[in-house]
Amino acid sequence: MLAEIPLERFRDGIRWLRAHPAVDGGRIAAVAISKGAEGLLAAPRTCPSWT
């Protein structure tokens, strides 16, 4: 169930990657399957600046 997926983890992961010196923060992509995919699609609601 989507309500059980902690969307903050996606937000925190993206923020961590963007802050990492070896990562081009404007070129982050993600791939997921099953519940991870549902969470990944819903995660931008927690951080609208991703879109």
C-alpha positions in Angstrom: 0.0 0.0 0.0 1.4 3.4 -1.0 0.5 5.0 2.3 3.1 2.7 3.9 6.0 3.9 1.8 8.1 6.6 3.6 8.4 9.1 0.8 10.8 11.2 2.9 13.5 8.6 2.2 13.3 9.5 -1.5 13.5 13.2 -0.7 16.4 12.8 1.6 18.3 10.6 -0.8 17.9 13.2 -3.6 19.1 15.9 -1.3 22.1 13.9 -0.3 23.0 13.2 -3.9 22.6 16.8 -4.9 25.0 17.9 -2.1 27.6 15.3 -2.9 30.7 16.9 -4.7 31.0 14.0 -7.2 27.4 14.2 -8.4 26.0 16.6 -11.0 22.8 17.4 -9.1 21.0 18.4 -12.2 21.4 15.0 -13.8 20.0 12.6 -11.2 17.8 9.7 -12.4 16.2 6.8 -10.7 14.9 3.4 -11.6 12.6 1.3 -9.4 10.3 -1.7 -9.5 7.2 -2.7 -7.5 6.6 -0.7 -4.4 9.8 1.3 -5.0 8.4 2.5 -8.3 5.2 3.6 -6.6 7.1 5.5 -4.0 9.4 7.0 -6.6 6.5 8.3 -8.7 4.8 9.7 -5.6 7.9 11.2 -4.0 7.9 14.6 -5.8 4.8 15.5 -3.8 7.2 15.7 -0.8 9.6 18.0 -2.7 7.9 19.9 -5.5 11.2 21.5 -6.6 12.1 18.2 -8.3 9.9 18.9 -11.2 
